[in-house]
Every structure is written in structure tokens, then in C-alpha cells.
Amino acid sequence: SNAAMNTVTNTINTVVISEFTEFMNTLQRVFENTDYKVIFEATNLQQLLNLKWTIEPDLIIAIMNTSDSQLLSKFKIINERFPLPIVIFTYDDRDEAIEEAIEAGVSAYIVDGFHENRIHAILRTAMARFKQVQSMQKQLKDLKTSLADRKIIDRAKGLIMEQRKCTENEAYSLMRTSAMNQNMRLGQLAQNILAAAYVVEPQKNDRVQKK
């Protein structure tokens, strides 16, 4: 498809897993003259796990009759290795299959919905949802890091106040200047201060015990 080739920057490298040739053909037809480009076709997930990627995929589409636990746990592995939007088209509407798919990080689980005119909308929605989840996870991770940092910074600040007999503001401003001079994050500097203090402290403790 020339359209896809001309807009290389927007190419959506797609991996398709399906035992059914007719579904593969339908997808190829739907993808004609679009940005979707099938870079790998497989009949099962194991082939995907064994693959050494030369081109990074942007999307995984799986078309299957039933989604058993073993299969969904493999999706979980894939998602942990390289998080990607995963869209499953299936006939399996069991509650546990749906729950396991969500648990495995699947972006869209479509029961009996493989119809040519719906495919594009489903894929676009799945990719948008994936982006949103990734962004939320990043925010959560940043928040956890900043909370952990704040505790460490507070402890280091307390240590400096004790050593220098200075106020909290003075201790904080001292740390900030020092971090800037060393081109270091404040949290990292605080960690170094605490690590250095710990090296000094145990020796004191040892002496106390020897008495």
C-alpha cells in the first residue's frame, strides 16, 4: 500500500495472530491504503514470544476462537516485556476470560465483533485507551517517586539541622545549592547525605556496644 509507504512516520506496525486465514485476508484488505502495516503474522503466541524484533511493533491483533488462561498469561508476559495495545477478537464471552484479559493488560476484548466496517474504530479506540493507561501509570510512578524522595529529603534536612544547628529553611537552601552545584537531583543528594551519615553512625554504635 503506497499510502502507508509515503507516510512512514505514521506507519502503525501491526502484528497479527490468528489461526484463521480468512480473517488474515480480511485484515489485509481493511488495511489497504491505510497507515497499518502488518509486519508479522503468526498462528500462535509462542511464535511471537520467540521472535527477535527488527522492527518494533505498535499494535498486536489476535483473532481466536477461545481465550484460555495459558494464552492470556502469555499476553501478560508480552505486555510486561514491551507494553503495547493488544486487541483480541474472540467468540469467548465467559466472565473469567474477560477478567483474565483485563488482568493481562489487553486494551480491547471484542466478542463476536470482527466486522470489516468496525475494525478501524475498534483499533483507534484501543490505541487511545492504551495511551491513556500508560500516561496514568507514569503519573502514578512519578508520584510514588516524589513521595519517597520527600521522605528522604526530610530526613537529610533533619540531619543537617542537627549537625549545623540551623533552621529548616537554612538546611533546605543549603541542600538545594549543593544539589545545583553538583548537578544532581535533590532526592539523590539527600540519599547521599543519609548514606554518608550511616557510614559514620554504625562505628559510633559499635563503640557504645564495646563498652
Phi and psi in degrees as a GROMACS rama.xvg file:
@    title "Ramachandran Plot"
@    xaxis  label "Phi"
@    yaxis  label "Psi"
@TYPE xy
-66.3332  -36.1425  ASN-2
-57.8732  -42.7271  ALA-3
-67.3141  -37.8353  ALA-4
-67.0505  -37.0531  MET-5
-69.1256  -29.6334  ASN-6
-110.178  58.6162  THR-7
-52.3068  -36.5206  VAL-8
-61.8645  -30.2625  THR-9
-97.601  4.09907  ASN-10
-59.5558  131.579  THR-11
-102.793  99.2171  ILE-12
-71.3036  117.002  ASN-13
-116.09  136.984  THR-14
-107.222  132.118  VAL-15
-119.326  129.434  VAL-16
-118.576  120.055  ILE-17
-162.458  142.534  SER-18
-86.9978  -11.2772  GLU-19
-102.708  115.158  PHE-20
-61.6195  -37.5385  THR-21
-64.1486  -34.7853  GLU-22
-68.9407  -39.0473  PHE-23
-57.2084  -46.2616  MET-24
-63.7384  -40.1427  ASN-25
-59.8566  -46.2957  THR-26
-61.124  -46.2267  LEU-27
-56.8012  -38.0497  GLN-28
-68.5364  -44.5907  ARG-29
-63.7821  -34.5556  VAL-30
-81.0471  -9.02487  PHE-31
-58.6649  136.935  GLU-32
55.5149  32.2132  ASN-33
-125.376  -178.443  THR-34
-81.0209  -9.77193  ASP-35
-76.0196  132.345  TYR-36
-134.229  119.092  LYS-37
-76.6472  115.157  VAL-38
-100.818  -13.8035  ILE-39
-157.023  134.832  PHE-40
-120.608  136.523  GLU-41
-140.439  156.413  ALA-42
-95.1899  -17.4638  THR-43
-145.576  164.952  ASN-44
-70.3803  -29.4926  LEU-45
-59.1036  -37.9497  GLN-46
-58.0597  -36.1831  GLN-47
-70.1435  -40.7066  LEU-48
-67.4877  -30.2442  LEU-49
-83.9088  -7.3967  ASN-50
-77.2286  139.869  LEU-51
-97.2622  115.091  LYS-52
-75.8872  134.709  TRP-53
-102.666  -34.6467  THR-54
-115.546  135.409  ILE-55
-74.1647  128.414  GLU-56
-75.3109  152.889  PRO-57
-108.759  -13.7018  ASP-58
-160.205  140.966  LEU-59
-119.906  129.523  ILE-60
-117.483  127.301  ILE-61
-120.708  130.618  ALA-62
-118.868  115.562  ILE-63
-146.177  154.993  MET-64
-68.7243  -55.7942  ASN-65
-128.847  154.181  THR-66
-113.529  95.915  SER-67
-83.4432  167.367  ASP-68
-59.4811  -40.4555  SER-69
-59.5917  -42.8963  GLN-70
-64.5161  -46.4648  LEU-71
-68.5124  -29.7057  LEU-72
-69.813  -29.015  SER-73
-68.8733  -36.2117  LYS-74
-61.2393  -37.2644  PHE-75
-62.5304  -42.1155  LYS-76
-60.7337  -46.2508  ILE-77
-59.7386  -44.2786  ILE-78
-63.9198  -33.3394  ASN-79
-74.5574  -35.0579  GLU-80
-72.0571  -54.5645  ARG-81
-141.441  101.928  PHE-82
-57.7829  127.569  PRO-83
-144.058  155.051  LEU-84
-66.3539  126.206  PRO-85
-117.719  126.303  ILE-86
-116.796  124.176  VAL-87
-110.705  125.665  ILE-88
-104.198  126.673  PHE-89
-151.385  170.301  THR-90
-105.864  4.32794  TYR-91
-90.2102  104.223  ASP-92
-105.983  20.4597  ASP-93
-65.6288  141.836  ARG-94
-56.7275  -43.7998  ASP-95
-66.8592  -32.2655  GLU-96
-66.5595  -41.2281  ALA-97
-65.7959  -44.5766  ILE-98
-61.3325  -43.5265  GLU-99
-65.31  -34.9282  GLU-100
-65.1394  -42.1969  ALA-101
-64.6419  -44.001  ILE-102
-58.5416  -35.3867  GLU-103
-79.6276  -3.47077  ALA-104
85.0459  23.0086  GLY-105
-70.8778  134.971  VAL-106
-79.9411  -32.0619  SER-107
-147.201  132.648  ALA-108
-122.608  103.303  TYR-109
-107.073  115.122  ILE-110
-90.9952  123.492  VAL-111
52.6223  43.5496  ASP-112
-125.639  21.0949  GLY-113
-83.1874  80.9597  PHE-114
-122.586  134.118  HIS-115
-46.253  -44.8608  GLU-116
-75.1844  -10.9843  ASN-117
-101.154  -18.5501  ARG-118
-55.5748  -48.5374  ILE-119
-58.3079  -47.4929  HIS-120
-62.4523  -41.3137  ALA-121
-62.883  -44.969  ILE-122
-66.3465  -42.0341  LEU-123
-62.2331  -44.0067  ARG-124
-62.4818  -43.7247  THR-125
-62.3732  -41.6389  ALA-126
-68.341  -38.2287  MET-127
-65.8934  -42.0466  ALA-128
-64.1127  -41.5327  ARG-129
-59.6687  -45.9157  PHE-130
-58.7332  -43.4588  LYS-131
-64.1644  -44.7369  GLN-132
-62.7785  -43.9894  VAL-133
-59.1016  -43.5324  GLN-134
-65.5723  -39.8221  SER-135
-65.1009  -40.589  MET-136
-64.9571  -37.2711  GLN-137
-65.7984  -43.9164  LYS-138
-59.6627  -41.8356  GLN-139
-63.5967  -42.6589  LEU-140
-64.3671  -44.7031  LYS-141
-60.8211  -40.0329  ASP-142
-64.4521  -44.687  LEU-143
-60.6896  -43.397  LYS-144
-62.0462  -44.7342  THR-145
-69.0081  -32.2067  SER-146
-67.8817  -42.8406  LEU-147
-63.698  -42.9117  ALA-148
-58.4926  -44.2428  ASP-149
-60.6763  -40.478  ARG-150
-62.5449  -44.7921  LYS-151
-65.2978  -42.6626  ILE-152
-60.4963  -42.7708  ILE-153
-61.6144  -40.9354  ASP-154
-66.687  -42.4983  ARG-155
-64.7139  -38.3342  ALA-156
-62.0498  -43.166  LYS-157
-60.4837  -40.0119  GLY-158
-63.9489  -45.0129  LEU-159
-65.4724  -40.7793  ILE-160
-59.6788  -40.2686  MET-161
-67.7888  -46.3196  GLU-162
-68.8948  -44.0817  GLN-163
-94.1427  -4.08043  ARG-164
50.1992  50.6971  LYS-165
-120.417  174.682  CYS-166
-80.9046  168.114  THR-167
-60.0667  -44.736  GLU-168
-61.204  -42.249  ASN-169
-63.9258  -42.9008  GLU-170
-62.0858  -42.7108  ALA-171
-65.891  -42.3382  TYR-172
-69.6658  -33.7326  SER-173
-62.032  -44.5315  LEU-174
-64.8543  -41.6851  MET-175
-63.8446  -44.281  ARG-176
-61.2437  -44.5217  THR-177
-63.0496  -42.09  SER-178
-63.8146  -41.6738  ALA-179
-64.962  -43.234  MET-180
-62.4939  -34.7242  ASN-181
-93.3211  3.56865  GLN-182
53.8755  54.6386  ASN-183
-134.371  149.332  MET-184
-66.873  148.391  ARG-185
-60.6137  -40.6517  LEU-186
-61.387  -39.7394  GLY-187
-66.8895  -43.3326  GLN-188
-60.5936  -45.4654  LEU-189
-58.63  -40.2744  ALA-190
-62.1642  -42.929  GLN-191
-62.5696  -41.4507  ASN-192
-61.3201  -45.1472  ILE-193
-67.212  -38.4336  LEU-194
-63.8832  -43.1405  ALA-195
-63.8882  -40.2323  ALA-196
-65.3652  -36.7787  ALA-197
-67.0882  -34.7649  TYR-198
-63.4615  -38.1628  VAL-199
-75.0637  -42.6067  VAL-200
-59.0612  -52.3645  GLU-201
-56.7344  -33.2099  PRO-202
-63.4591  -40.9742  GLN-203
-59.1375  -47.1313  LYS-204
-59.7981  -40.5977  ASN-205
-58.6977  -44.0652  ASP-206
-61.71  -41.9516  ARG-207
-60.7429  -43.0903  VAL-208
-65.8573  -37.6978  GLN-209
-64.1673  -33.9124  LYS-210
